[in-house]
């Protein structure tokens, strides 16, 4: 080879090695059959879009979601040569795979498993688990912080529908608020799935409440909101993550607020991606954006890890990464550093961040 070409050849090789380093092989573990396949399709769609944009190679692995868990998933991941894995919508499969993945130090990012016990076990046993889903208690923390910030001077009520999750959520919020010196003027458990809630609304009015946190589902929230307007009561309603459910027979009315995950165009990047996906008839719903974010941050983390010589696991626990869901970072506990819940408001067809709606 002529000498004058040697520097050019070296530069091309260097670029090739850098491109290879920046394009990891990532396993995508998600249901591919049965009733949960539709969720798996969302995961795969988001992962493919991110991989296409960043040049990563994906290995798609089906998740059976059986009660005993599928131990063969870990063997399949390891045999594929993947350096990390995302997905794991079923806790049982994740638990079965983690011990084997720990042997190679391969990071696993779950998009949905929220078990507190699972993460406790992972930290004790050195399992390489990171959670892109919110940790237990984050919903209540966000609710208490928002109520403290916005309702400190307002008479407020806490109501729930009697289900375990709703009662635990409302109780956790109540305790946190009382620690901040805030006490509700009214606390009650209402009967869910009723055609009208006039009696509840009148009790709220009699107690003098003007702000109401609802621990219940979207359908009940819509009915309570409708009946308060029929009574000409200027009440403000705030719900939890359950407000992200499908619309029921009674539509949620303009102005309903909720503490929800940013899955509905809460960032400019998410909104832009959603518009881009429409051309391919893909809806930015469910696990599409979280899967996109997971693949994106793994590509970024792999590049940072190889640049610095720091293992991927340590890089994930120490740095932050830009994604369609905003900047994401994990703490030493492998949980999200920043509470992902946002205060959002219903604007006719979707939720928008309150800061952007005013």
C-alpha positions as CSV (number, residue, x, y, z in Angstrom):
1,X,0.0,0.0,0.0
2,X,1.4,3.5,-0.9
3,X,2.6,5.4,2.1
4,X,0.3,8.3,1.4
5,X,-2.7,6.0,1.9
6,X,-1.6,4.6,5.2
7,X,-2.9,7.5,7.3
8,X,-6.2,7.4,5.4
9,X,-6.5,3.6,5.9
10,X,-5.7,4.0,9.6
11,X,-8.4,6.7,9.9
12,X,-11.0,4.5,8.2
13,X,-10.1,1.6,10.5
14,X,-10.4,3.9,13.5
15,X,-13.8,5.1,12.4
16,X,-14.9,1.5,11.8
17,X,-13.8,0.5,15.3
18,X,-15.6,3.5,16.8
19,X,-18.8,2.7,14.9
20,X,-18.7,-0.9,16.1
21,X,-18.2,0.2,19.6
22,X,-21.1,2.6,19.4
23,X,-23.4,-0.1,18.0
24,X,-24.0,-2.8,20.7
25,X,-26.0,-5.9,20.4
26,X,-29.1,-5.7,22.6
27,X,-31.5,-8.4,23.5
28,X,-35.2,-7.5,23.5
29,X,-37.2,-9.8,25.7
30,X,-41.0,-9.5,25.4
31,X,-44.1,-11.6,24.9
32,X,-44.6,-12.8,21.3
33,X,-47.7,-14.9,21.7
34,X,-50.9,-15.0,23.7
35,X,-52.9,-12.0,25.1
36,X,-49.7,-10.2,26.1
37,X,-48.2,-10.3,22.6
38,X,-49.8,-6.8,21.9
39,X,-47.6,-5.4,24.6
40,X,-44.6,-7.3,23.2
41,X,-45.3,-5.7,19.8
42,X,-45.1,-2.3,21.4
43,X,-41.7,-3.1,23.0
44,X,-40.3,-4.4,19.7
45,X,-41.6,-1.4,17.7
46,X,-39.9,1.1,20.0
47,X,-36.7,-0.9,20.2
48,X,-36.5,-1.2,16.4
49,X,-37.0,2.5,15.9
50,X,-34.2,3.4,18.3
51,X,-31.9,0.7,16.9
52,X,-32.5,1.9,13.4
53,X,-31.6,5.5,14.4
54,X,-28.5,4.5,16.4
55,X,-27.2,1.5,14.5
56,X,-27.6,-1.1,17.3
57,X,-28.2,-4.8,16.5
58,X,-31.3,-6.3,18.2
59,X,-31.9,-9.9,19.2
60,X,-35.6,-10.5,19.8
61,X,-36.5,-13.2,22.3
62,X,-40.0,-14.3,23.1
63,X,-41.2,-14.2,26.7
64,X,-43.7,-16.9,27.7
65,X,-44.8,-15.3,31.0
66,X,-45.5,-18.5,32.9
67,X,-45.8,-18.7,36.6
68,X,-42.5,-20.6,37.0
69,X,-40.5,-18.3,34.8
70,X,-38.5,-19.3,31.8
71,X,-34.8,-20.1,32.7
72,X,-33.9,-20.7,29.0
73,X,-34.2,-16.9,28.3
74,X,-30.9,-16.2,30.0
75,X,-29.2,-19.0,28.0
76,X,-30.6,-17.6,24.8
77,X,-29.4,-14.1,25.6
78,X,-25.9,-15.2,26.5
79,X,-25.7,-17.4,23.4
80,X,-26.7,-14.5,21.2
81,X,-23.7,-12.4,22.1
82,X,-25.8,-9.5,23.4
83,X,-24.2,-7.2,25.9
84,X,-27.4,-6.1,27.6
85,X,-31.1,-6.8,27.6
86,X,-34.3,-4.8,27.8
87,X,-38.0,-5.6,28.2
88,X,-38.9,-8.3,30.7
89,X,-42.6,-7.5,31.1
90,X,-43.1,-10.6,33.3
91,X,-41.5,-10.6,36.8
92,X,-41.3,-14.4,36.8
93,X,-39.1,-14.5,33.7
94,X,-36.9,-11.7,35.0
95,X,-36.3,-13.5,38.3
96,X,-35.4,-16.7,36.4
97,X,-33.0,-15.0,34.1
98,X,-31.2,-12.7,36.5
99,X,-28.9,-15.2,38.3
100,X,-27.5,-16.4,35.0
101,X,-27.1,-12.9,33.6
102,X,-25.2,-11.9,36.8
103,X,-22.5,-14.4,35.9
104,X,-21.6,-12.3,32.9
105,X,-22.4,-8.9,34.4
106,X,-24.9,-8.3,31.6
107,X,-27.3,-5.4,32.5
108,X,-31.0,-6.1,32.3
109,X,-33.4,-3.1,32.0
110,X,-37.0,-4.0,33.0
111,X,-39.7,-1.7,31.5
112,X,-42.5,-2.8,33.8
113,X,-41.6,-4.9,36.9
114,X,-42.3,-2.8,40.0
115,X,-41.8,-5.3,42.8
116,X,-39.9,-3.8,45.7
117,X,-38.8,-7.2,46.9
118,X,-37.4,-8.0,43.4
119,X,-35.0,-5.0,43.5
120,X,-34.1,-5.8,47.1
121,X,-33.1,-9.3,46.1
122,X,-31.2,-8.0,43.1
123,X,-29.1,-5.6,45.2
124,X,-28.4,-8.3,47.8
125,X,-27.4,-11.0,45.3
126,X,-25.6,-8.8,42.9
127,X,-28.1,-9.2,40.0
128,X,-27.6,-6.7,37.2
129,X,-31.1,-5.3,37.3
130,X,-32.0,-1.7,36.4
131,X,-35.5,-0.5,36.5
132,X,-36.9,1.9,33.9
133,X,-40.3,1.6,35.5
134,X,-41.0,3.8,38.6
135,X,-40.0,2.3,41.9
136,X,-42.7,1.5,44.5
137,X,-43.7,4.7,46.4
138,X,-42.8,7.1,43.6
139,X,-46.5,7.8,42.6
140,X,-47.3,8.7,46.2
141,X,-44.2,10.8,46.6
142,X,-45.1,12.8,43.4
143,X,-48.7,13.2,44.5
144,X,-47.7,14.5,47.9
145,X,-45.1,16.9,46.4
146,X,-47.6,18.3,43.9
147,X,-50.4,18.7,46.5
148,X,-47.9,20.4,48.9
149,X,-46.7,22.8,46.1
150,X,-50.2,23.6,44.7
151,X,-52.7,23.1,47.5
152,X,-51.0,24.4,50.6
153,X,-53.5,27.1,51.1
154,X,-56.5,25.2,49.8
155,X,-59.0,22.9,51.7
156,X,-58.5,19.5,50.2
157,X,-60.0,16.0,50.4
158,X,-58.6,12.5,49.9
159,X,-60.9,9.9,48.6
160,X,-60.4,6.3,47.4
161,X,-62.4,3.5,45.8
162,X,-61.6,0.9,48.4
163,X,-59.3,-1.2,46.3
164,X,-55.9,-2.2,47.8
165,X,-53.8,-0.1,45.5
166,X,-56.0,3.0,45.8
167,X,-56.2,2.7,49.6
168,X,-52.5,2.3,50.0
169,X,-51.8,5.2,47.6
170,X,-54.1,7.6,49.4
171,X,-52.9,6.5,52.8
172,X,-49.2,7.0,51.7
173,X,-50.2,10.5,50.4
174,X,-52.0,11.4,53.6
175,X,-49.0,10.4,55.8
176,X,-46.6,12.4,53.7
177,X,-48.9,15.5,53.7
178,X,-49.3,15.3,57.5
179,X,-45.6,15.2,57.8
180,X,-45.6,18.5,56.0
181,X,-48.3,19.9,58.3
182,X,-51.2,19.5,55.8
183,X,-54.4,17.8,56.9
184,X,-57.4,17.0,54.6
185,X,-60.8,18.5,55.5
186,X,-62.4,15.3,54.3
187,X,-61.3,11.6,53.9
188,X,-63.7,9.0,52.5
189,X,-64.0,5.7,50.6
190,X,-66.6,5.8,47.9
191,X,-68.4,3.0,46.1
192,X,-66.8,2.5,42.6
193,X,-68.5,1.9,39.3
194,X,-71.7,3.8,40.2
195,X,-73.8,5.6,37.5
196,X,-73.7,8.8,39.6
197,X,-71.8,10.2,42.6
198,X,-74.0,13.1,43.6
199,X,-74.0,12.1,47.2
200,X,-70.2,12.0,47.4
201,X,-70.0,15.4,45.6
202,X,-72.4,17.0,48.1
203,X,-70.4,15.6,51.0
204,X,-67.3,17.1,49.6
205,X,-69.0,20.5,49.2
206,X,-70.4,20.3,52.8
207,X,-66.9,19.6,54.1
208,X,-65.7,22.7,52.3
209,X,-63.2,20.9,50.1
210,X,-62.2,22.6,46.8
211,X,-59.3,20.3,45.8
212,X,-59.8,16.5,45.7
213,X,-57.3,13.8,45.2
214,X,-59.0,10.7,43.8
215,X,-57.5,7.3,44.4
216,X,-59.6,5.4,41.9
217,X,-60.0,4.6,38.2
218,X,-60.6,7.0,35.3
219,X,-64.3,6.1,34.9
220,X,-65.1,7.0,38.5
221,X,-63.1,10.2,38.3
222,X,-65.1,11.2,35.1
223,X,-68.4,10.6,36.9
224,X,-67.4,12.5,40.0
225,X,-66.1,15.4,37.9
226,X,-69.3,15.4,35.8
227,X,-71.6,15.4,38.8
228,X,-69.6,18.2,40.5
229,X,-70.2,20.4,37.5
230,X,-73.9,19.5,37.4
231,X,-74.0,20.8,41.0
232,X,-72.2,23.9,39.9
233,X,-69.3,23.3,42.3
234,X,-65.9,24.6,41.2
235,X,-63.9,21.6,42.3
236,X,-60.4,20.7,41.1
237,X,-59.7,17.0,40.7
238,X,-56.4,15.2,40.7
239,X,-55.9,11.5,40.0
240,X,-53.0,9.1,39.9
241,X,-51.6,6.9,37.2
242,X,-55.0,5.1,36.8
243,X,-56.1,8.1,34.8
244,X,-54.1,6.9,31.8
245,X,-56.7,4.1,31.2
246,X,-58.9,4.1,28.1
247,X,-61.9,6.5,28.0
248,X,-65.1,5.1,29.4
249,X,-68.8,5.8,28.7
250,X,-68.5,9.1,30.6
251,X,-65.6,11.1,29.1
252,X,-63.0,12.7,31.3
253,X,-63.7,16.5,31.2
254,X,-61.4,19.3,30.3
255,X,-59.2,20.3,33.2
256,X,-59.0,17.0,35.0
257,X,-55.4,16.6,36.4
258,X,-53.4,13.5,36.9
259,X,-50.0,12.4,38.1
260,X,-48.8,10.2,35.3
261,X,-45.8,8.9,33.4
262,X,-44.7,11.0,30.4
263,X,-45.9,8.7,27.7
264,X,-48.2,11.0,25.8
265,X,-45.9,13.5,24.2
266,X,-44.7,15.1,27.4
267,X,-41.3,15.9,25.8
268,X,-40.6,17.6,22.5
269,X,-38.6,14.5,21.4
270,X,-41.5,12.2,22.3
271,X,-43.9,14.3,20.3
272,X,-41.6,14.5,17.3
273,X,-41.1,10.7,17.4
274,X,-44.8,10.1,17.7
275,X,-45.4,12.2,14.6
276,X,-42.7,10.3,12.7
277,X,-44.2,7.0,13.7
278,X,-47.6,7.9,12.4
279,X,-46.2,7.6,8.8
280,X,-45.5,4.0,9.6
281,X,-48.9,3.5,11.2
282,X,-47.3,3.0,14.6
283,X,-48.9,4.5,17.7
284,X,-46.7,5.9,20.4
285,X,-48.5,4.1,23.1
286,X,-47.9,1.6,25.9
287,X,-44.3,0.4,25.9
288,X,-43.2,2.0,22.6
289,X,-41.5,5.0,24.0
290,X,-40.0,3.3,27.1
291,X,-38.5,0.6,24.8
292,X,-37.1,3.3,22.6
293,X,-35.6,5.1,25.6
294,X,-34.1,1.9,26.9
295,X,-32.3,1.0,23.7
296,X,-31.2,4.6,23.3
297,X,-29.7,4.9,26.7
298,X,-27.9,1.5,26.4
299,X,-26.3,2.7,23.1
300,X,-25.2,5.9,24.8
301,X,-24.0,4.0,27.9
302,X,-22.1,1.5,25.9
303,X,-20.3,4.3,24.0
304,X,-19.5,6.1,27.2
305,X,-18.3,2.8,28.9
306,X,-15.9,1.9,26.1
307,X,-14.6,5.5,25.9
308,X,-13.8,5.6,29.6
309,X,-12.9,2.0,30.2
310,X,-15.5,1.9,33.0
311,X,-17.7,-1.2,33.0
312,X,-21.2,-0.8,31.6
313,X,-22.8,-1.5,35.0
314,X,-20.9,1.3,36.6
315,X,-21.5,3.7,33.7
316,X,-25.3,3.1,34.0
317,X,-25.1,3.9,37.8
318,X,-23.1,7.1,37.4
319,X,-24.1,8.9,34.2
320,X,-27.2,10.3,32.7
321,X,-28.5,9.8,29.1
322,X,-30.8,11.8,26.8
323,X,-33.9,9.9,25.6
324,X,-37.4,10.5,24.2
325,X,-38.6,10.4,27.8
326,X,-36.2,13.0,28.9
327,X,-32.8,12.6,30.6
328,X,-32.6,9.3,32.4
329,X,-30.1,8.3,35.1
330,X,-29.9,5.5,37.7
331,X,-28.7,5.7,41.2
332,X,-26.6,3.2,43.2
333,X,-29.8,1.4,44.0
334,X,-30.4,0.9,40.2
335,X,-33.6,2.9,40.4
336,X,-34.4,6.0,38.5
337,X,-32.7,9.0,40.0
338,X,-35.5,11.3,39.2
339,X,-39.2,10.6,39.9
340,X,-40.7,10.2,36.4
341,X,-44.2,11.2,37.3
342,X,-45.5,14.6,36.0
343,X,-48.5,16.7,36.8
344,X,-50.5,16.7,33.6
345,X,-53.9,18.0,32.5
346,X,-56.6,16.6,30.2
347,X,-57.0,18.7,27.1
348,X,-59.8,17.1,25.2
349,X,-58.0,14.1,23.7
350,X,-54.8,13.7,25.7
351,X,-52.8,14.7,28.7
352,X,-50.4,17.6,28.5
353,X,-47.9,18.8,31.1
354,X,-49.5,21.5,33.3
355,X,-46.5,23.8,32.8
356,X,-47.1,23.8,29.0
357,X,-50.9,24.1,29.2
358,X,-51.0,27.3,31.2
